[in-house]
Amino acid sequence: SLPRPSTAPNSPAEVMVSSQLANELGMEVGEEYKIMGSLTSSRPVQLTVRIAGVWEPRNANEPYWFIRPEALEDTLLMPERTFRAVVMPQGRHALGEAMWYLVMDGSGVRSRDVPALVGRIQAVESRANELLPGTELQVSPENALESEYEKVLILTASLVLFSTPMVLLVAYFIVMVTGLVVQRQQNEIAVLRSRGISRTGVLGIYLLEGMGLAGIALVVGLGLGWLAAALMVRTHSFLSFGLSGGVPVYVSPESVVAGLVVAGLILIASLVPALAASGHTIISYKRERARATHKPFWQRTYLDLLLFVPAYLGYVQLRDLGAAATLSGEGVDPFSNPLLVLTPVLWLLALGLLTLRVFPLIAIAVDRMLSRLPGVSALLALRYMTRMPRAYTSPLLLLILTLSLAIFTASMSRSLDNQLVDDEYYDTGADVRVADLGAQKATTGEGGQQPAPEQTSWEFLPVSDYLRIDGVVSATRVSRGATEAILPDSRVSGTVLGIDRLDLPSVVRWRRDYATYSLGDYMNALGARDNGVLVSRDFAERHGLDVGSTLELELRDLGDPRDARFTVVGLLDYFPTLYPDDGPFFVANLDYLFQAEGGLFPYEVWLKVRPGTSVGRIEADAARLGLRVFVQQEAPSAIVEAKERPERQGLYGLLSVGFLASALLTGLGFLVYSMVSFQRRFIELGMLRAIGLSVPQMSLLLLWEQALIVGVGLLSGTAIGVGVSRVFILLLQVRSGEHPGIPPFLVLIAWDQVWLIYLIFAVLFAAALVIVVLMLVRSRVFQAVKMGEVA
């Protein structure tokens, strides 16, 4: 039992002892002992104790143990009251050391609290040392808090950096919609200006309106932001979400501050169209309304062309970083310079603006190609597009930027995910790689003498026994050993891999660019010759070897080295688990290696397993079957662990949520554009209706206009997104480790997600078209003709 408190100085003090000490000294519960010795003074001390209980830790890793339980194995534990009443009277130096251990609730600590909390911890430590010199803080959350706080700052900076393009798209959407609304109200603004209202008065109207909308948006935005964050923590990859997330989500004060800042910036940006519109009187507005008299400001000042200068400089720096990484063999992180990460975005923006500059030429070319189509609807749509190309620039730029950015982010995510999988599987070879130790068998030498080392042999259970392990789909044997290639003028050290050519293809993860031919072709070549060998290409070229050449290798897997003759049947650039940087490698038939070395020797077994198969299950089932194995590497769990890293999850979550938001805003922007454009052209449509165009013809006119704009936007956005992806994703790869460049990085265009993007846009634009057609059907265009400007 637990020792009871004792207050009598001369009575036995009940204590607990560790099981280790009880076993060592033969102590039993209920026995009494006299403890003799000295404390920190020279006066001898004698103490009678009774063993009340023997203890051992249930779980030595629980937070309860502020010091290792082993440190208390030779310590007598007693209640504090007993210590004060029985031990302390022995002398003023009876107390040699005192420790306090505080268990605190850290569930309410947030990253913003860390600097102040660390400061208070340091203040307590300093003050305690002043009051009692020699006091030190042995166990503290200070280092862990500071480390996590640094990670939070880095992650926050990365997320802010990668969210910049989405924020700019949202800002452009606000400016575009505000501009469309201002265009719709520009006639009223011009009338007000002509009647004496100043530009400041007009801006004041829009400022008050914007402040009201910003307040509503801030309240709604905090809720939507919480939902977006909850979706981010459930992100597996780009546009791939799970059912649960392990990170708590809450609205912080920083969220409110950030919302206020963004609302203020967007409010300022939304006043720009009103500022431009307030400069028109009714006369200048009518002249501008009749035909666009000048190009946009950014085209007149050539800002779109000047944007290529910083974009090109960023490309040069990224290219040089990639060259430095290749020469040094080390992964160079382009994210260390945040401006470089924005380089692809600069190219997307510059190419998008360039498309708008040449859009009038595109419109003329399309007009010439399609002007001979039957009917007047297509002709009218083409004529309006060539006459007023500036009217389409806002929705066209929004569509191009959203689509190109979505393709770039989707392709970057797909490429990084694929490379993560390829890296893990190249290093492992298959889902799981285990070492089969077999059983060592000693043979008897002549005359009953002990066998020499080279006479030791091994026994192994059939590899088919691995298929009896729950979750294992297929298995293959693979040996790995050091070797030397014996050349006419030198010897070159390398690695030889022995494989079962029939089983390997069903287990190994092979990529087409690992060699010139398919894996099946190489397995067939090994099957044609028992002594066939596949050789690393750089070694073969350096020593003049080719298919059909003879090569001699020294094998050292069993006893003394033995030479074996091989015939080269193929050249390899890469082979899973083998790295050219470590020297030449050779892949041969495993049975031929056993035969050449005179017996079996320990080898690896590569396994293909069903998803969810654990290492513990494999090792337990293997032991039950009599297989002496241990798991060396496992790819699936390593991939899952890497994908669940907070920085990766946060990045992909941000990109996914940002794309969904920008796609939705693009559809809404196009819808607003269509509605405002319809209202702005209400009188023109009335005139067309008056001269004989039917409702179906006018609907077809609107369909042609939207189809042409969407078509140009989709083609331009796709071309820009794919082009920038192929150039910059390769430059933005971040790889480290002993072999950062193997296997080679592949740039993959996420065409399946691109088609999903097309589908999302098609649904949104179809909805916009349906709404505009319904407005057309329900409108009274003849009244528009009669009402004229009042309409």
C-alpha positions in Angstrom: 0.0 0.0 0.0 1.0 3.6 -0.1 3.0 4.7 3.0 1.0 6.4 5.7 2.2 9.8 7.1 4.0 9.6 10.4 4.5 12.5 12.8 6.3 10.8 15.7 10.1 11.3 15.4 11.0 8.0 16.9 8.4 5.8 15.1 9.3 3.8 12.0 8.7 5.8 8.8 6.7 4.0 6.2 8.4 4.1 2.7 8.0 2.7 -0.8 10.9 1.1 -2.6 11.3 0.2 -6.3 11.0 -3.3 -7.4 14.6 -3.2 -8.7 15.9 -2.3 -5.2 13.6 -4.8 -3.5 14.8 -7.6 -5.7 18.4 -6.6 -5.3 18.4 -6.4 -1.4 15.6 -9.0 -0.8 13.2 -6.5 0.8 9.7 -7.6 1.6 6.6 -5.6 2.5 6.2 -5.1 6.3 9.9 -5.5 7.1 11.7 -2.9 9.1 15.3 -1.6 8.4 17.6 0.8 10.0 19.1 3.4 7.6 22.4 4.6 8.8 24.7 7.2 7.2 25.0 11.0 6.9 23.2 13.7 5.1 25.0 16.9 4.1 26.5 17.3 7.6 29.1 15.3 9.3 26.7 14.2 12.1 25.7 10.5 11.6 22.0 9.8 11.1 20.0 6.8 12.1 16.5 6.2 10.8 14.1 3.3 11.1 11.9 2.6 8.1 9.1 0.1 7.4 8.5 -1.1 3.8 4.9 -0.3 3.0 4.9 -1.1 -0.7 7.0 -2.0 -3.8 6.4 0.1 -6.9 7.3 0.0 -10.6 6.2 2.3 -13.5 3.2 1.2 -15.4 4.3 3.3 -18.4 7.7 5.1 -18.1 6.8 7.4 -21.0 3.8 9.0 -19.4 4.1 12.8 -18.7 3.8 12.0 -14.9 7.5 11.0 -14.9 9.2 14.4 -14.8 12.5 12.5 -14.4 13.3 9.0 -15.6 11.9 6.3 -13.3 15.3 4.6 -13.3 16.7 7.6 -11.4 14.4 6.7 -8.4 15.4 3.0 -8.2 17.6 3.5 -5.2 15.4 6.1 -3.5 13.1 5.6 -0.5 9.8 7.4 -1.1 7.8 8.8 1.8 5.0 11.3 2.4 6.0 15.0 2.9 4.6 15.0 6.5 6.8 12.1 7.4 9.8 13.8 5.9 9.2 17.0 7.9 8.5 15.2 11.2 11.2 12.4 11.0 14.0 13.4 8.7 14.2 17.2 9.0 14.8 17.1 12.8 18.1 15.2 12.0 19.8 18.5 11.2 19.7 21.8 9.4 21.3 20.2 6.4 18.8 17.4 6.1 17.3 18.9 3.1 19.8 18.4 0.2 17.6 19.1 -2.8 14.1 20.3 -3.6 12.2 20.0 -6.8 8.8 21.3 -7.9 7.0 19.8 -10.9 4.0 21.7 -12.3 1.6 20.2 -14.7 -0.1 23.0 -16.7 -3.0 23.1 -19.1 -1.7 24.3 -22.4 -4.9 23.8 -24.4 -5.6 27.6 -24.4 -2.1 28.6 -25.6 -2.0 30.0 -29.1 0.9 30.9 -31.2 0.3 34.6 -30.5 0.8 33.9 -26.8 4.2 32.3 -27.1 6.5 35.4 -27.0 4.8 36.7 -23.8 4.6 33.2 -22.2 8.3 32.5 -22.9 9.2 35.9 -21.4 7.2 35.1 -18.2 9.0 31.7 -18.0 12.4 33.4 -18.2 11.3 36.0 -15.6 10.2 33.3 -13.1 13.5 31.5 -13.6 15.5 34.6 -13.0 13.5 35.7 -10.0 13.7 32.2 -8.4 17.4 32.2 -8.8 17.6 35.6 -7.1 15.6 34.3 -4.1 17.3 31.0 -3.9 20.7 30.9 -5.6 21.4 27.6 -7.4 17.8 27.2 -8.5 17.5 26.0 -12.1 14.7 25.2 -14.4 15.3 21.6 -15.6 12.1 20.8 -17.5 10.4 23.6 -19.4 8.2 24.0 -22.5 10.3 27.0 -23.5 12.3 25.3 -26.3 9.4 23.5 -27.7 7.3 26.6 -27.7 10.0 28.7 -29.5 10.5 25.9 -32.0 6.8 25.6 -32.9 6.5 29.4 -32.9 9.2 29.6 -35.5 7.5 27.0 -37.6 4.2 28.9 -37.3 5.9 32.1 -38.6 7.5 30.3 -41.5 4.2 28.6 -42.4 2.3 31.8 -42.1 4.7 33.6 -44.4 4.5 30.8 -46.9 0.7 30.8 -46.9 0.6 34.6 -47.2 3.0 34.4 -50.1 1.1 31.7 -51.9 -2.2 33.4 -51.3 -1.1 36.6 -53.0 -2.3 35.6 -56.5 -5.7 34.6 -55.1 -6.0 37.9 -53.2 -5.0 39.8 -56.3 -7.7 37.9 -58.3 -10.3 38.8 -55.6 -9.2 42.4 -55.7 -9.4 42.5 -59.4 -12.9 40.9 -59.2 -14.0 43.7 -56.8 -12.5 46.3 -59.1 -14.1 44.7 -62.2 -17.6 44.4 -60.6 -17.4 47.9 -59.2 -16.3 49.1 -62.7 -19.3 47.4 -64.3 -21.7 48.9 -61.8 -20.1 52.3 -62.3 -20.4 51.9 -66.0 -24.1 51.1 -65.6 -24.5 54.3 -63.4 -22.1 56.4 -65.4 -24.9 58.2 -67.2 -26.4 59.3 -63.8 -22.9 60.3 -62.6 -22.4 62.4 -65.7 -25.8 64.1 -65.2 -24.9 64.8 -61.5 -21.5 66.3 -62.5 -23.1 68.4 -65.2 -25.6 69.8 -62.6 -22.8 70.9 -60.2 -21.9 68.0 -57.9 -18.1 67.8 -57.4 -16.0 64.8 -57.9 -15.5 64.6 -54.1 -19.3 64.4 -53.7 -19.5 61.5 -56.1 -16.7 59.7 -54.4 -18.3 60.3 -51.1 -21.5 58.5 -52.3 -19.5 55.4 -53.4 -17.3 55.6 -50.2 -20.4 55.4 -47.9 -21.8 52.6 -50.0 -18.5 50.7 -50.0 -18.1 51.0 -46.2 -21.6 49.6 -45.6 -20.8 46.6 -48.0 -17.4 46.2 -46.4 -19.0 45.9 -42.9 -21.4 43.2 -44.1 -18.6 41.4 -46.0 -16.4 41.4 -42.9 -19.1 39.7 -40.7 -19.9 37.1 -43.4 -16.3 36.7 -44.4 -15.2 35.7 -40.9 -17.7 32.8 -41.1 -16.6 31.8 -44.6 -13.0 32.1 -43.5 -13.6 29.6 -40.7 -15.2 27.2 -43.2 -12.3 27.7 -45.6 -9.8 26.9 -42.8 -11.8 23.8 -41.8 -11.6 22.7 -45.4 -7.9 23.3 -45.6 -7.1 21.1 -42.6 -8.9 18.3 -44.4 -6.9 18.7 -47.6 -4.9 15.7 -48.9 -3.8 17.3 -52.1 -5.0 19.8 -54.6 -8.8 19.5 -54.7 -8.6 16.3 -52.7 -10.3 16.4 -49.3 -10.7 13.9 -46.5 -13.4 13.5 -43.8 -11.5 14.6 -40.7 -8.8 17.0 -39.7 -6.6 17.0 -36.6 -6.1 20.7 -36.3 -8.6 22.8 -34.3 -10.0 25.8 -36.2 -11.1 29.0 -34.5 -11.5 32.7 -35.4 -8.6 34.6 -33.8 -8.2 38.3 -33.3 -5.6 38.3 -36.1 -8.4 37.1 -38.4 -10.4 40.2 -37.6 -7.5 42.5 -38.0 -6.5 40.9 -41.3 -10.2 41.2 -42.5 -10.2 44.9 -41.6 -7.0 45.5 -43.5 -8.1 43.6 -46.6 -11.5 45.3 -46.5 -9.8 48.7 -46.4 -7.5 47.9 -49.3 -10.3 46.6 -51.4 -12.5 49.5 -50.5 -9.7 51.8 -51.8 -9.3 49.7 -54.9 -13.1 49.8 -55.6 -13.1 53.6 -55.6 -10.7 53.7 -58.6 -13.5 53.2 -61.2 -15.7 55.8 -59.5 -12.8 58.2 -59.5 -12.4 57.8 -63.3 -16.1 58.0 -63.9 -16.5 61.2 -61.8 -14.3 63.0 -64.3 -16.9 62.8 -67.1 -19.5 65.3 -67.9 -22.6 64.3 -69.9 -20.9 65.4 -73.1 -17.6 63.6 -72.6 -19.5 60.5 -71.4 -21.6 60.4 -74.6 -18.5 60.8 -76.8 -16.8 57.9 -74.8 -20.0 55.9 -75.0 -20.2 56.2 -78.7 -16.8 54.6 -79.3 -13.8 53.9 -77.1 -11.5 56.9 -77.7 -8.4 55.6 -76.0 -6.8 52.4 -74.7 -6.6 51.5 -71.1 -4.0 53.3 -68.9 -1.8 50.2 -68.6 -1.7 49.8 -72.4 -1.0 53.5 -73.0 1.9 53.4 -70.6 3.1 50.0 -71.7 3.0 48.6 -68.2 2.0 45.2 -69.6 5.2 45.0 -71.6 7.4 46.5 -68.8 6.1 43.7 -66.6 8.2 41.2 -68.6 11.4 42.8 -67.2 11.0 41.6 -63.6 9.4 38.4 -64.8 12.5 37.6 -66.9 14.9 38.5 -64.1 13.0 36.2 -61.8 13.2 33.4 -64.4 17.0 33.9 -64.7 17.5 33.7 -60.9 15.4 30.5 -60.7 17.3 29.0 -63.6 20.6 29.8 -61.9 19.4 28.3 -58.7 18.6 25.1 -60.6 22.0 25.0 -62.2 23.7 25.6 -58.8 21.7 22.6 -57.4 22.8 20.4 -60.2 26.5 21.3 -59.8 26.6 21.0 -56.1 24.4 17.9 -55.9 22.4 19.6 -53.1 18.8 20.7 -53.1 18.6 24.5 -53.3 15.4 26.0 -51.9 14.0 28.7 -54.2 11.4 29.5 -51.5 14.2 31.1 -49.5 13.6 34.2 -51.7 9.8 34.9 -51.7 10.0 37.1 -54.7 11.1 34.1 -56.8 8.0 32.2 -56.0 5.9 35.0 -57.5 7.9 34.8 -60.8 5.4 32.3 -62.4 2.5 34.6 -61.3 4.3 37.5 -62.9 4.5 35.5 -66.1 0.9 34.6 -66.0 -0.1 38.2 -65.5 2.2 39.5 -68.1 1.1 37.0 -70.7 -2.6 37.6 -69.8 -2.2 41.4 -70.3 -0.3 40.7 -73.6 -3.3 38.6 -74.7 -5.6 41.6 -74.1 -3.2 43.9 -76.1 -3.5 41.6 -79.1 -7.2 40.8 -78.5 -8.4 43.3 -81.1 -6.2 41.5 -83.7 -7.6 38.2 -82.5 -11.2 39.6 -82.9 -10.5 40.8 -86.4 -9.0 37.4 -87.4 -12.0 35.6 -85.9 -14.3 38.0 -87.7 -12.8 37.2 -91.0 -13.0 33.5 -90.4 -16.6 33.4 -89.2 -18.2 36.3 -91.0 -19.5 34.1 -93.7 -21.6 32.0 -91.3 -25.3 32.0 -92.1 -27.6 34.3 -90.2 -27.1 37.7 -88.7 -26.5 36.8 -85.0 -22.9 35.7 -85.5 -22.2 38.6 -87.7 -23.5 41.1 -85.2 -21.6 39.5 -82.4 -18.4 39.6 -84.4 -18.9 43.2 -85.5 -19.6 44.4 -81.9 -16.5 42.5 -80.6 -14.2 44.1 -83.3 -15.8 47.6 -82.8 -15.7 47.6 -78.9 -13.0 45.1 -77.9 -12.3 47.1 -74.7 -15.8 46.2 -73.4 -14.7 42.6 -73.1 -11.2 43.1 -71.4 -12.4 42.8 -67.8 -14.1 39.4 -67.9 -11.6 38.1 -70.4 -8.6 39.0 -68.2 -10.4 37.5 -65.1 -11.1 34.3 -67.0 -7.5 34.0 -68.4 -5.8 34.7 -65.0 -8.1 32.3 -63.1 -7.8 29.5 -65.6 -4.0 29.8 -66.1 -3.4 30.1 -62.4 -5.6 27.0 -61.7 -3.8 25.0 -64.3 -0.4 26.0 -62.9 -1.3 25.3 -59.3 -3.0 22.0 -60.2 -0.1 20.9 -62.3 2.5 21.9 -59.6 0.5 20.0 -57.0 0.3 16.9 -59.2 4.0 17.0 -60.1 5.1 17.5 -56.4 2.8 14.7 -55.3 3.9 12.3 -58.0 7.6 13.1 -57.2 7.0 12.4 -53.5 5.6 9.0 -54.4 8.4 8.3 -56.9 11.1 9.3 -54.5 9.8 7.0 -51.7 9.2 4.0 -54.1 12.6 4.5 -55.8 14.3 4.4 -52.4 12.2 1.4 -51.2 11.8 -0.5 -54.5 8.2 -1.7 -53.7 5.5 -1.1 -51.0 7.6 -2.9 -48.3 11.2 -4.1 -48.3 12.1 -6.7 -45.7 15.4 -8.6 -44.9 15.1 -12.4 -44.8 17.7 -13.6 -42.4 17.1 -17.3 -43.0 18.8 -19.9 -40.9 22.5 -20.5 -40.8 23.5 -24.1 -41.1 27.0 -25.4 -40.3 28.4 -28.3 -42.3 30.9 -30.8 -40.9 34.4 -30.8 -42.3 36.6 -33.7 -42.9 37.5 -35.9 -39.9 34.8 -34.2 -37.8 36.7 -30.9 -37.7 34.8 -27.7 -37.3 33.8 -26.3 -40.7 35.7 -23.4 -42.2 33.9 -20.1 -42.7 33.4 -20.7 -46.4 31.6 -23.9 -45.7 28.8 -22.1 -43.8 25.5 -22.4 -45.7 22.0 -20.9 -45.3 18.5 -22.2 -45.4 15.4 -20.2 -46.4 11.7 -20.9 -46.5 10.1 -20.6 -50.0 9.3 -17.0 -51.0 5.7 -18.2 -51.6 5.2 -18.3 -47.8 5.1 -14.5 -47.8 1.9 -14.7 -49.7 0.3 -16.2 -46.6 0.9 -13.0 -44.7 -2.4 -11.1 -44.4 -2.3 -8.1 -46.8 0.6 -9.3 -49.0 -0.4 -9.5 -52.7 2.9 -10.5 -54.3 6.6 -11.0 -53.3 10.0 -11.3 -54.9 13.5 -12.1 -53.8 16.2 -9.4 -54.3 19.9 -9.8 -53.2 22.2 -6.8 -52.8 25.9 -7.0 -52.5 29.2 -5.2 -53.1 31.1 -6.2 -56.2 34.1 -5.3 -58.3 34.0 -5.2 -62.1 37.3 -6.7 -63.4 38.4 -4.7 -66.4 41.5 -5.2 -68.5 43.2 -2.2 -66.9 41.4 -1.7 -63.7 38.9 -2.8 -61.1 35.8 -0.7 -60.4 33.8 -1.1 -57.2 30.0 -1.2 -57.5 26.8 -2.9 -56.4 25.2 -6.0 -57.8 21.5 -6.7 -57.5 20.1 -10.2 -57.9 16.5 -10.4 -59.0 13.8 -13.0 -59.8 12.9 -11.8 -63.3 9.4 -13.4 -63.3 8.2 -12.0 -59.9 9.9 -8.6 -60.0 7.5 -6.8 -62.5 4.5 -7.5 -60.3 6.1 -5.9 -57.2 8.5 -3.1 -58.3 7.3 0.4 -59.1 8.9 1.2 -62.5 8.8 4.4 -64.4 9.2 4.5 -68.2 12.1 7.0 -68.1 14.3 4.7 -66.0 15.7 3.1 -69.2 15.3 3.1 -73.0 13.0 0.1 -73.1 10.2 -1.3 -71.0 10.8 -3.4 -67.9 9.3 -6.4 -69.6 11.9 -6.1 -72.4 14.7 -6.2 -69.9 13.3 -9.1 -68.0 13.0 -11.0 -71.2 16.6 -10.2 -72.0 17.7 -11.7 -68.6 15.5 -14.7 -69.3 17.3 -15.3 -72.6 20.7 -15.8 -70.8 21.2 -17.2 -67.3 24.4 -15.1 -67.0 22.8 -12.0 -68.4 23.4 -8.7 -66.6 22.0 -5.2 -66.9 24.6 -2.5 -66.5 24.4 1.2 -65.6 24.7 3.3 -68.8 27.4 5.7 -67.7 29.7 2.8 -66.6 29.1 1.0 -69.9 29.8 4.1 -72.0 32.9 5.0 -70.0 34.4 1.5 -70.5 33.2 0.8 -74.0 30.7 -1.9 -73.1 27.5 -2.6 -75.1 24.9 -5.3 -75.4 26.7 -8.6 -76.1 29.9 -7.6 -74.3 31.4 -9.9 -71.7 31.9 -8.6 -68.2 33.6 -10.3 -65.2 32.4 -9.5 -61.6 33.9 -10.5 -58.3 31.2 -11.6 -55.9 31.6 -11.5 -52.1 28.2 -12.6 -50.6 29.2 -16.0 -49.4 32.7 -16.8 -48.0 35.7 -16.0 -50.1 35.4 -13.8 -53.2 34.5 -15.6 -56.4 34.7 -14.4 -60.0 31.8 -14.9 -62.4 31.4 -14.2 -66.0 28.4 -12.2 -67.3 27.0 -11.1 -70.7 25.7 -7.6 -71.0 22.0 -7.8 -72.2 20.9 -4.2 -71.5 21.8 -0.7 -70.3 20.0 1.1 -67.5 19.8 4.8 -66.5 18.1 4.1 -63.2 16.9 1.1 -61.2 14.9 1.3 -58.0 17.1 1.4 -54.8 20.3 1.9 -56.9 21.9 5.3 -57.3 24.4 6.1 -60.1 26.1 8.6 -57.7 27.1 5.7 -55.5 29.0 4.0 -58.3 28.2 1.6 -61.2 25.4 -1.0 -60.6 24.6 -4.3 -62.1 21.3 -6.3 -62.2 21.6 -10.0 -62.7 19.5 -13.2 -62.2 19.5 -14.2 -58.6 19.6 -17.9 -59.2 22.8 -17.5 -61.3 24.4 -15.5 -58.4 23.6 -18.4 -56.0 25.0 -20.8 -58.5 28.2 -18.7 -59.1 28.8 -18.3 -55.4 28.1 -21.9 -54.5 25.0 -21.6 -52.3 22.2 -19.4 -50.9 22.9 -16.3 -48.8 20.7 -13.7 -47.0 18.6 -11.6 -49.3 15.8 -9.0 -49.3 12.1 -9.7 -50.1 10.1 -6.9 -51.8 6.4 -7.0 -51.1 3.4 -5.5 -52.7 0.7 -5.1 -50.1 -2.9 -4.0 -49.9 -3.6 -0.4 -48.7 -3.7 -0.2 -44.9 -1.4 -3.2 -44.3 0.8 -2.3 -41.2 4.4 -3.2 -40.6 3.4 -4.7 -37.3 1.0 -7.1 -39.0 3.7 -8.2 -41.5 6.3 -8.9 -38.8 3.8 -10.7 -36.6 2.5 -12.9 -39.3 6.0 -13.6 -40.6 7.1 -14.7 -37.1 4.0 -17.0 -36.9 5.0 -18.6 -40.2 8.6 -19.2 -39.1 10.1 -16.4 -41.3 13.0 -14.7 -39.7 12.6 -11.2 -41.1 12.6 -7.5 -40.2 11.1 -4.6 -42.2 13.8 -2.4 -43.6 11.6 0.2 -45.3 7.9 0.9 -46.1 6.8 3.4 -48.7 3.0 3.9 -48.1 3.3 5.1 -44.5 6.2 7.4 -45.3 4.2 9.0 -48.1 1.1 9.5 -45.9 3.4 11.0 -43.2 4.9 13.4 -45.7 1.5 14.4 -47.1 0.2 15.1 -43.6 2.9 17.6 -42.8 1.3 20.9 -41.7 3.2 23.0 -44.3 2.2 20.7 -47.2 -1.4 20.4 -46.0 -1.6 24.2 -45.5 -0.2 24.9 -48.9 -2.4 22.5 -50.8 -5.4 23.5 -48.7 -4.8 27.2 -49.6 -4.4 26.5 -53.3 -7.5 24.4 -53.3 -9.7 26.8 -51.4 -8.2 29.7 -53.4 -9.0 28.0 -56.7 -12.6 27.3 -55.6 -13.1 30.9 -54.5 -11.5 32.4 -57.6 -13.5 30.0 -59.9 -16.7 31.0 -58.2 -15.8 34.7 -58.3 -14.9 34.4 -62.0 -18.3 32.8 -62.7 -20.1 35.5 -60.7 -18.0 38.2 -62.4 -19.0 36.9 -65.8 -22.6 36.8 -64.7 -22.5 40.4 -63.4 -20.8 41.4 -66.7 -23.5 39.7 -68.8 -26.3 41.3 -66.8 -24.7 44.8 -66.8 -23.8 44.5 -70.5 -27.4 43.6 -71.3 -28.7 46.5 -69.3 -26.2 48.9 -70.9 -27.2 47.7 -74.4 -30.9 47.7 -73.6 -31.6 50.4 -76.2 -29.5 48.8 -78.9 -31.2 45.4 -78.4 -34.6 47.3 -78.6 -33.6 48.8 -81.9 -32.5 45.4 -83.2 -35.8 43.9 -82.1 -37.7 46.8 -83.7 -36.1 46.2 -87.1 -37.1 42.6 -87.1 -34.8 40.4 -85.1 -36.7 37.6 -83.3 -36.1 36.6 -79.7 -34.3 33.4 -80.8 -32.0 35.4 -83.0 -31.2 37.8 -80.2 -30.6 35.0 -77.8 -28.3 33.5 -80.4 -26.5 36.8 -80.6 -25.9 36.8 -76.9 -24.8 33.2 -77.1 -22.3 34.0 -79.8 -20.8 36.8 -77.8 -20.3 34.8 -74.7 -19.1 31.8 -76.6 -16.4 33.8 -78.4 -15.2 35.4 -75.1 -15.2 32.1 -73.2 -13.5 30.4 -76.2 -10.7 33.0 -76.4 -10.4 32.9 -72.6 -10.2 29.2 -72.3 -7.7 28.8 -75.2 -5.5 31.6 -74.0 -5.7 30.6 -70.3 -4.9 27.0 -71.1 -2.0 27.8 -73.4 -0.5 30.3 -70.8 -1.1 27.9 -67.9 0.4 24.9 -69.6 3.4 26.9 -70.9 4.3 28.5 -67.6 3.8 25.1 -65.9 6.2 23.3 -68.1 8.9 26.0 -67.6 8.6 26.9 -64.0 7.5 23.8 -62.1 10.8 22.2 -62.8 12.6 25.3 -61.4 10.5 25.4 -58.3 11.2 21.8 -57.1 12.7 21.5 -53.6 14.6 18.3 -53.1 17.2 17.4 -50.6 18.8 14.3 -49.2 21.8 12.2 -50.3 20.5 11.9 -53.8 18.3 15.0 -54.5 18.2 14.5 -58.3 17.2 10.8 -58.5 14.8 9.9 -59.8 14.5 12.8 -62.3 11.7 15.3 -61.6 8.7 15.0 -64.0 6.4 17.9 -64.8 2.9 16.6 -65.1 0.0 18.6 -66.5 -3.1 17.7 -64.4 -5.4 17.3 -67.4 -8.0 15.4 -65.3 -8.3 18.4 -63.0 -8.1 20.8 -66.0 -11.3 19.1 -67.4 -12.9 19.5 -64.0 -12.0 23.2 -64.1 -13.6 23.4 -67.6 -16.7 21.8 -66.2 -16.9 24.2 -63.3 -16.6 27.2 -65.7 -19.1 25.6 -68.1 -21.7 25.3 -65.4 -21.2 28.9 -64.2 -21.2 30.4 -67.6 -24.2 28.4 -68.7 -26.1 29.8 -65.7 -25.0 33.3 -66.7 -26.3 32.7 -70.2 -29.7 31.3 -69.0 -30.2 34.3 -66.7 -29.4 36.8 -69.5 -31.7 35.0 -72.0 -34.5 35.1 -69.4 -33.9 38.8 -68.9 -34.1 39.2 -72.7 -37.3 37.2 -72.9 -39.0 39.2 -70.1 -37.7 42.6 -71.2 -39.9 45.0 -73.1 -37.6 46.2 -75.8 -40.2 48.3 -77.6 -40.5 50.4 -74.5 -36.8 50.8 -74.5 -37.0 52.3 -77.9 -39.7 54.7 -76.8 -38.1 55.6 -73.5 -34.7 56.2 -75.0 -32.2 57.6 -72.5 -34.6 57.1 -69.6 -34.3 53.4 -70.0 
